[in-house]
Every structure is written in structure tokens, then in C-alpha cells.
């Protein structure tokens, strides 16, 4: 399957300031959906269905519920002696509730050895707060065929972006991303919103992480 050569990272650094008590004791990706599921289940199932068998979960804080939910990795065929599911929790006490958002790059850098040890050629990163009927195999195939350095999934003028609220938008020239910027969503120009998914070669990600670390940059989606 096409996912055999892919290392996936589920990035749970997501803003939860708009959810109040719902995320007081858990990260956004652990919110229930349909009674028995959690938001992270959708990301895990999509990745498993295209053959991805090495998945790291970047958990910023409040990770007790994540550990409890993911302890039975057999649900996604990820209970393996070679590969499987990895929890990338903070190694140092430098993360707290007030610093989880916009600090994901700093966190991932503490697990750079996890990336270096992998034998997979590609890295697919995804979040948990956007759920879409998306064919990950098609995205991987498109990336490999395009020979682009990075493929980032986006949505044009999404209905969930409130008016008069700053949102991360992509400056576009055709299908090419030229810049990542924060803009007011009620501007007349189209809003191309990051879907928190990208693909690139593992070695390129490591190189970019090292460059960002030298410059003191901390936001994966904006700075990488």
C-alpha cells in the first residue's frame, strides 16, 4: 500500500480556547464524537486505511486521556513490535496549558531523534480538529507525482471561519503556495485556509526543523 513508506505525525497542538470547560481536562483531539469515538479516531483510521503503520502522536499536555484512549492500538492495527503507535509527550516541563498553541515545533524538536531513526521516506502530518472526507492515498499520490518539496492541504473560503476573525491563510499563485499569513476573514480576497495536513520527505523536514530551531521559530504550520 502507498502508506508503507510514510511516517505519520498526528499533531494535537490545536487551539482550544473557544471550547471552555470541554477542553479543561483534555486536548481538543480527545473530544467525543457520536458517543463512542474521539476526534483523533478519524485521523488514525484514515492513516491506517492507506497502510501507514508508523504513527507518532504529538501530545502537548493533558495527555492522561490520550494514553488511556490509545493504549489498545490493536483497534487501528498499530500494536506492532516493529513500528506502530508512538506517543510523543513533552520531555521537559517547558509546556503548560498556556503555551500549547504555536509551540508545536519546539515540542517536535525534542523528538527529532524519533524522526532520524525512522526508515520511512515521507512524513505526513495531520491535525485532529478538521474532519473531512479525504482520500489520503490520493493526496500521497499527487504529492509524489508533482515532485513538489511540500504538499499542503487547504480549503477555499471554508464556512467555519468566523467573519472579522484573523485566520491563517495561504497566499497562492495557481497551485503554488508563496506565503503563509494571518488575515481578516472578511476581506474581499479569497481565504485559503490550512487544513493542518502536509506531506514532505522526512530528511527535508529534519533539515527545516534545524533551521527553524536556529532562528527561534516555534510554529510548524507557519514557520516550516
Helices and strands as residue ranges (DSSP letters): G 2-5, E 6-11, G 20-23, G 28-30, E 32-33, E 37-38, H 39-49, E 54-59, H 64-70, G 73-76, E 84-89, G 97-99, H 104-109, H 112-117, E 122-126, H 136-146, E 150-156, E 166-173, E 176-184, E 192-201, H 202-215, H 220-223
